[in-house]
Amino acid sequence: MPEDQPHPTLADASYMARRYSVEPKTIRRWAAEGRLPVIRLSARCLRFDVAACDAVIAKRTVSAGSA
């Protein structure tokens, strides 16, 4: 994501997919599996807390020397 644009507090699956370089389908699957925290506004409307998701991704990140 470009640094000159502010990051939203809550984002949809498309934004999160661009942020993590994956498909929106992957973001929705990770949410369904409980791998990413999600806010369900309705059955089809999902929103993600960007900071909370970043924290989860950072926890799961493995450095090159640790693998």
MOPAC internal coordinates of N, CA, C and O (Angstrom, degrees):
PM7 1SCF
backbone

  N    0.0000 0     0.00 0     0.00 0    0    0    0
  C    1.4378 1     0.00 0     0.00 0    1    0    0
  C    1.5284 1   109.31 1     0.00 0    2    1    0
  O    1.2310 1   120.15 1   -41.38 1    3    2    1
  N    1.3050 1   117.33 1   138.62 1    3    2    1
  C    1.4583 1   119.77 1   178.16 1    5    3    2
  C    1.5265 1   110.89 1   -63.65 1    6    5    3
  O    1.2310 1   121.02 1   -40.65 1    7    6    5
  N    1.3178 1   115.66 1   139.35 1    7    6    5
  C    1.4601 1   120.74 1  -176.22 1    9    7    6
  C    1.5191 1   112.49 1   -73.63 1   10    9    7
  O    1.2310 1   119.20 1   159.99 1   11   10    9
  N    1.3409 1   119.13 1   -20.01 1   11   10    9
  C    1.4599 1   120.55 1  -177.54 1   13   11   10
  C    1.5290 1   112.59 1   -79.53 1   14   13   11
  O    1.2310 1   119.60 1   169.53 1   15   14   13
  N    1.3153 1   118.36 1   -10.47 1   15   14   13
  C    1.4541 1   121.72 1   178.49 1   17   15   14
  C    1.5192 1   109.46 1   -99.03 1   18   17   15
  O    1.2310 1   120.44 1   -45.03 1   19   18   17
  N    1.3404 1   116.77 1   134.97 1   19   18   17
  C    1.4709 1   118.55 1   178.40 1   21   19   18
  C    1.5241 1   110.70 1   -68.23 1   22   21   19
  O    1.2310 1   121.08 1   -33.76 1   23   22   21
  N    1.3086 1   115.53 1   146.24 1   23   22   21
  C    1.4610 1   120.51 1   178.40 1   25   23   22
  C    1.5182 1   108.96 1   -89.87 1   26   25   23
  O    1.2310 1   120.18 1   -43.16 1   27   26   25
  N    1.3258 1   117.25 1   136.84 1   27   26   25
  C    1.4620 1   119.32 1   178.39 1   29   27   26
  C    1.5210 1   110.88 1   -71.63 1   30   29   27
  O    1.2310 1   120.87 1   -24.31 1   31   30   29
  N    1.3170 1   115.93 1   155.69 1   31   30   29
  C    1.4565 1   120.59 1   174.92 1   33   31   30
  C    1.5177 1   109.28 1   -73.88 1   34   33   31
  O    1.2310 1   120.67 1   134.34 1   35   34   33
  N    1.3346 1   116.33 1   -45.66 1   35   34   33
  C    1.4634 1   122.39 1   176.13 1   37   35   34
  C    1.5205 1   108.16 1  -114.45 1   38   37   35
  O    1.2310 1   120.95 1   -40.07 1   39   38   37
  N    1.3218 1   115.78 1   139.93 1   39   38   37
  C    1.4627 1   119.91 1  -177.37 1   41   39   38
  C    1.5206 1   110.45 1  -137.82 1   42   41   39
  O    1.2310 1   121.13 1   -21.34 1   43   42   41
  N    1.3191 1   115.44 1   158.66 1   43   42   41
  C    1.4579 1   120.25 1   177.17 1   45   43   42
  C    1.5335 1   109.97 1   -88.93 1   46   45   43
  O    1.2310 1   120.81 1    -3.30 1   47   46   45
  N    1.3104 1   116.05 1   176.70 1   47   46   45
  C    1.4627 1   121.35 1  -176.49 1   49   47   46
  C    1.5300 1   111.93 1   -63.75 1   50   49   47
  O    1.2310 1   119.89 1   146.42 1   51   50   49
  N    1.3084 1   117.82 1   -33.58 1   51   50   49
  C    1.4647 1   120.49 1   179.62 1   53   51   50
  C    1.5224 1   111.39 1   -64.82 1   54   53   51
  O    1.2310 1   120.29 1   135.94 1   55   54   53
  N    1.3205 1   117.04 1   -44.06 1   55   54   53
  C    1.4634 1   121.01 1   178.09 1   57   55   54
  C    1.5258 1   110.14 1   -62.59 1   58   57   55
  O    1.2310 1   120.37 1   133.64 1   59   58   57
  N    1.3319 1   116.90 1   -46.36 1   59   58   57
  C    1.4556 1   120.72 1  -178.26 1   61   59   58
  C    1.5332 1   110.62 1   -64.06 1   62   61   59
  O    1.2310 1   120.53 1   143.35 1   63   62   61
  N    1.3272 1   116.59 1   -36.65 1   63   62   61
  C    1.4586 1   120.48 1   178.37 1   65   63   62
  C    1.5259 1   110.79 1   -63.40 1   66   65   63
  O    1.2310 1   120.33 1   136.18 1   67   66   65
  N    1.3250 1   116.97 1   -43.82 1   67   66   65
  C    1.4653 1   119.95 1   176.91 1   69   67   66
  C    1.5239 1   110.37 1   -64.17 1   70   69   67
  O    1.2310 1   120.29 1   140.99 1   71   70   69
  N    1.3174 1   117.04 1   -39.01 1   71   70   69
  C    1.4700 1   122.17 1  -178.42 1   73   71   70
  C    1.5312 1   111.29 1   -62.52 1   74   73   71
  O    1.2310 1   120.31 1   140.78 1   75   74   73
  N    1.3290 1   117.00 1   -39.22 1   75   74   73
  C    1.4606 1   121.30 1  -176.05 1   77   75   74
  C    1.5325 1   113.38 1  -104.67 1   78   77   75
  O    1.2310 1   120.37 1  -173.42 1   79   78   77
  N    1.3125 1   116.90 1     6.58 1   79   78   77
  C    1.4727 1   122.82 1   177.68 1   81   79   78
  C    1.5242 1   112.50 1    57.57 1   82   81   79
  O    1.2310 1   121.30 1  -132.81 1   83   82   81
  N    1.3161 1   115.12 1    47.19 1   83   82   81
  C    1.4621 1   121.70 1   174.79 1   85   83   82
  C    1.5272 1   108.10 1  -133.19 1   86   85   83
  O    1.2310 1   120.18 1    -3.01 1   87   86   85
  N    1.3020 1   117.27 1   176.99 1   87   86   85
  C    1.4631 1   122.34 1   178.04 1   89   87   86
  C    1.5410 1   109.97 1   -82.58 1   90   89   87
  O    1.2310 1   119.70 1   -29.66 1   91   90   89
  N    1.3339 1   118.17 1   150.34 1   91   90   89
  C    1.4709 1   120.45 1   176.04 1   93   91   90
  C    1.5275 1   112.64 1   -55.75 1   94   93   91
  O    1.2310 1   120.50 1   146.51 1   95   94   93
  N    1.3261 1   116.65 1   -33.49 1   95   94   93
  C    1.4664 1   121.66 1   177.93 1   97   95   94
  C    1.5319 1   110.20 1   -59.73 1   98   97   95
  O    1.2310 1   120.26 1   142.34 1   99   98   97
  N    1.3197 1   117.10 1   -37.66 1   99   98   97
  C    1.4662 1   121.58 1   179.30 1  101   99   98
  C    1.5249 1   110.43 1   -66.31 1  102  101   99
  O    1.2310 1   120.44 1   137.68 1  103  102  101
  N    1.3221 1   116.77 1   -42.32 1  103  102  101
  C    1.4720 1   121.14 1   178.23 1  105  103  102
  C    1.5228 1   109.95 1   -61.03 1  106  105  103
  O    1.2310 1   120.56 1   134.43 1  107  106  105
  N    1.3345 1   116.54 1   -45.57 1  107  106  105
  C    1.4710 1   119.89 1   179.28 1  109  107  106
  C    1.5302 1   111.43 1   -63.90 1  110  109  107
  O    1.2310 1   120.34 1   142.40 1  111  110  109
  N    1.3251 1   116.95 1   -37.60 1  111  110  109
  C    1.4693 1   120.79 1   178.00 1  113  111  110
  C    1.5243 1   110.52 1   -65.96 1  114  113  111
  O    1.2310 1   120.29 1   134.59 1  115  114  113
  N    1.3356 1   117.05 1   -45.41 1  115  114  113
  C    1.4665 1   120.51 1   178.47 1  117  115  114
  C    1.5272 1   110.48 1   -59.50 1  118  117  115
  O    1.2310 1   120.33 1   141.82 1  119  118  117
  N    1.3235 1   116.97 1   -38.18 1  119  118  117
  C    1.4690 1   120.52 1   178.40 1  121  119  118
  C    1.5289 1   110.17 1   -66.51 1  122  121  119
  O    1.2310 1   120.36 1   136.26 1  123  122  121
  N    1.3253 1   116.92 1   -43.74 1  123  122  121
  C    1.4703 1   121.21 1   179.71 1  125  123  122
  C    1.5279 1   111.35 1   -63.65 1  126  125  123
  O    1.2310 1   120.53 1   146.22 1  127  126  125
  N    1.3312 1   116.59 1   -33.78 1  127  126  125
  C    1.4665 1   121.16 1   179.43 1  129  127  126
  C    1.5325 1   112.38 1   -81.72 1  130  129  127
  O    1.2310 1   120.15 1   173.02 1  131  130  129
  N    1.3229 1   117.32 1    -6.98 1  131  130  129
  C    1.4602 1   120.56 1  -179.18 1  133  131  130
  C    1.5191 1   113.30 1    83.93 1  134  133  131
  O    1.2310 1   120.05 1  -167.56 1  135  134  133
  N    1.3173 1   117.51 1    12.44 1  135  134  133
  C    1.4708 1   121.23 1  -179.02 1  137  135  134
  C    1.5222 1   112.23 1   -81.42 1  138  137  135
  O    1.2310 1   119.98 1   156.39 1  139  138  137
  N    1.3303 1   117.64 1   -23.61 1  139  138  137
  C    1.4616 1   122.58 1   175.62 1  141  139  138
  C    1.5226 1   108.68 1  -125.63 1  142  141  139
  O    1.2310 1   119.90 1   -40.56 1  143  142  141
  N    1.3312 1   117.80 1   139.44 1  143  142  141
  C    1.4598 1   119.78 1   176.03 1  145  143  142
  C    1.5306 1   109.62 1   -70.70 1  146  145  143
  O    1.2310 1   120.86 1   -41.95 1  147  146  145
  N    1.3145 1   115.97 1   138.05 1  147  146  145
  C    1.4659 1   120.86 1  -175.87 1  149  147  146
  C    1.5214 1   109.98 1  -137.09 1  150  149  147
  O    1.2310 1   121.18 1   -31.34 1  151  150  149
  N    1.3141 1   115.34 1   148.66 1  151  150  149
  C    1.4639 1   122.34 1   172.99 1  153  151  150
  C    1.5174 1   106.32 1  -110.42 1  154  153  151
  O    1.2310 1   120.51 1   -62.39 1  155  154  153
  N    1.3148 1   116.63 1   117.61 1  155  154  153
  C    1.4678 1   121.37 1  -179.41 1  157  155  154
  C    1.5269 1   109.11 1   -95.74 1  158  157  155
  O    1.2310 1   120.96 1   -70.16 1  159  158  157
  N    1.3271 1   115.78 1   109.84 1  159  158  157
  C    1.4620 1   120.75 1   177.83 1  161  159  158
  C    1.5207 1   110.61 1   -83.13 1  162  161  159
  O    1.2310 1   120.63 1   153.45 1  163  162  161
  N    1.3148 1   116.40 1   -26.55 1  163  162  161
  C    1.4648 1   123.70 1   173.06 1  165  163  162
  C    1.5257 1   105.56 1  -160.15 1  166  165  163
  O    1.2310 1   120.51 1     4.05 1  167  166  165
  N    1.3053 1   116.63 1  -175.95 1  167  166  165
  C    1.4573 1   119.97 1  -178.11 1  169  167  166
  C    1.5324 1   112.00 1   -60.57 1  170  169  167
  O    1.2310 1   120.39 1   147.86 1  171  170  169
  N    1.3288 1   116.85 1   -32.14 1  171  170  169
  C    1.4595 1   120.26 1  -176.02 1  173  171  170
  C    1.5210 1   113.89 1  -111.70 1  174  173  171
  O    1.2310 1   119.75 1   172.81 1  175  174  173
  N    1.3190 1   118.08 1    -7.19 1  175  174  173
  C    1.4635 1   121.37 1  -176.48 1  177  175  174
  C    1.5242 1   109.89 1  -105.95 1  178  177  175
  O    1.2310 1   121.01 1   -72.39 1  179  178  177
  N    1.3294 1   115.68 1   107.61 1  179  178  177
  C    1.4573 1   122.23 1  -178.81 1  181  179  178
  C    1.5163 1   109.61 1  -111.61 1  182  181  179
  O    1.2310 1   120.76 1   -37.81 1  183  182  181
  N    1.3175 1   116.16 1   142.19 1  183  182  181
  C    1.4556 1   121.54 1   172.59 1  185  183  182
  C    1.5190 1   108.10 1  -132.52 1  186  185  183
  O    1.2310 1   121.12 1   -32.94 1  187  186  185
  N    1.3164 1   115.46 1   147.06 1  187  186  185
  C    1.4526 1   122.31 1  -176.07 1  189  187  186
  C    1.5197 1   109.65 1  -120.95 1  190  189  187
  O    1.2310 1   120.45 1   -46.59 1  191  190  189
  N    1.3244 1   116.74 1   133.41 1  191  190  189
  C    1.4569 1   121.98 1   173.27 1  193  191  190
  C    1.5258 1   105.80 1   -76.81 1  194  193  191
  O    1.2310 1   120.43 1   -66.96 1  195  194  193
  N    1.3241 1   116.78 1   113.04 1  195  194  193
  C    1.4612 1   121.36 1  -173.06 1  197  195  194
  C    1.5330 1   111.39 1   -59.63 1  198  197  195
  O    1.2310 1   119.98 1   134.50 1  199  198  197
  N    1.3244 1   117.65 1   -45.50 1  199  198  197
  C    1.4656 1   120.94 1  -178.46 1  201  199  198
  C    1.5288 1   111.33 1   -63.62 1  202  201  199
  O    1.2310 1   120.17 1   138.68 1  203  202  201
  N    1.3397 1   117.29 1   -41.32 1  203  202  201
  C    1.4627 1   120.76 1   179.83 1  205  203  202
  C    1.5293 1   110.74 1   -66.05 1  206  205  203
  O    1.2310 1   120.33 1   139.33 1  207  206  205
  N    1.3163 1   116.97 1   -40.67 1  207  206  205
  C    1.4693 1   120.26 1   179.11 1  209  207  206
  C    1.5252 1   110.61 1   -68.04 1  210  209  207
  O    1.2310 1   120.35 1   140.24 1  211  210  209
  N    1.3324 1   116.94 1   -39.76 1  211  210  209
  C    1.4674 1   120.08 1   177.07 1  213  211  210
  C    1.5279 1   110.79 1   -60.21 1  214  213  211
  O    1.2310 1   120.47 1   140.51 1  215  214  213
  N    1.3336 1   116.71 1   -39.49 1  215  214  213
  C    1.4670 1   120.74 1   179.43 1  217  215  214
  C    1.5274 1   110.64 1   -64.66 1  218  217  215
  O    1.2310 1   120.16 1   138.93 1  219  218  217
  N    1.3284 1   117.29 1   -41.07 1  219  218  217
  C    1.4668 1   121.15 1   178.73 1  221  219  218
  C    1.5262 1   110.04 1   -64.71 1  222  221  219
  O    1.2310 1   120.45 1   135.12 1  223  222  221
  N    1.3196 1   116.74 1   -44.88 1  223  222  221
  C    1.4613 1   120.67 1   179.80 1  225  223  222
  C    1.5302 1   110.03 1   -63.23 1  226  225  223
  O    1.2310 1   119.91 1   138.31 1  227  226  225
  N    1.3183 1   117.78 1   -41.69 1  227  226  225
  C    1.4646 1   121.22 1  -179.75 1  229  227  226
  C    1.5369 1   110.67 1   -63.18 1  230  229  227
  O    1.2310 1   120.15 1   141.48 1  231  230  229
  N    1.3342 1   117.31 1   -38.52 1  231  230  229
  C    1.4723 1   121.02 1   178.32 1  233  231  230
  C    1.5188 1   111.49 1   -64.25 1  234  233  231
  O    1.2310 1   120.62 1   144.41 1  235  234  233
  N    1.3281 1   116.41 1   -35.59 1  235  234  233
  C    1.4583 1   121.51 1  -175.25 1  237  235  234
  C    1.5322 1   112.72 1   -87.67 1  238  237  235
  O    1.2310 1   120.12 1   173.68 1  239  238  237
  N    1.3364 1   117.37 1    -6.32 1  239  238  237
  C    1.4491 1   121.50 1  -178.34 1  241  239  238
  C    1.5192 1   110.58 1   -75.75 1  242  241  239
  O    1.2310 1   121.11 1   -48.36 1  243  242  241
  N    1.3114 1   115.49 1   131.64 1  243  242  241
  C    1.4595 1   122.39 1   179.94 1  245  243  242
  C    1.5166 1   108.29 1  -109.84 1  246  245  243
  O    1.2310 1   120.32 1   -49.85 1  247  246  245
  N    1.3342 1   117.00 1   130.15 1  247  246  245
  C    1.4518 1   119.45 1   177.85 1  249  247  246
  C    1.5296 1   109.88 1   -72.74 1  250  249  247
  O    1.2310 1   120.46 1   -20.98 1  251  250  249
  N    1.3048 1   116.72 1   159.02 1  251  250  249
  C    1.4630 1   121.92 1  -176.10 1  253  251  250
  C    1.5290 1   112.39 1   -59.31 1  254  253  251
  O    1.2310 1   119.57 1   144.54 1  255  254  253
  N    1.3068 1   118.42 1   -35.46 1  255  254  253
  C    1.4545 1   121.13 1  -179.11 1  257  255  254
  C    1.5204 1   114.33 1   -78.02 1  258  257  255
  O    1.2310 1   119.90 1   164.86 1  259  258  257
  N    1.3435 1   117.79 1   -15.14 1  259  258  257
  C    1.4540 1   121.95 1  -175.75 1  261  259  258
  C    1.5237 1   113.43 1   -92.03 1  262  261  259
  O    1.2310 1   120.08 1   166.12 1  263  262  261
  N    1.3012 1   117.45 1   -13.88 1  263  262  261
  C    1.4651 1   120.63 1  -173.81 1  265  263  262
  C    1.4628 1   113.61 1   -73.92 1  266  265  263
  O    1.2310 1   120.10 1   180.00 1  267  266  265

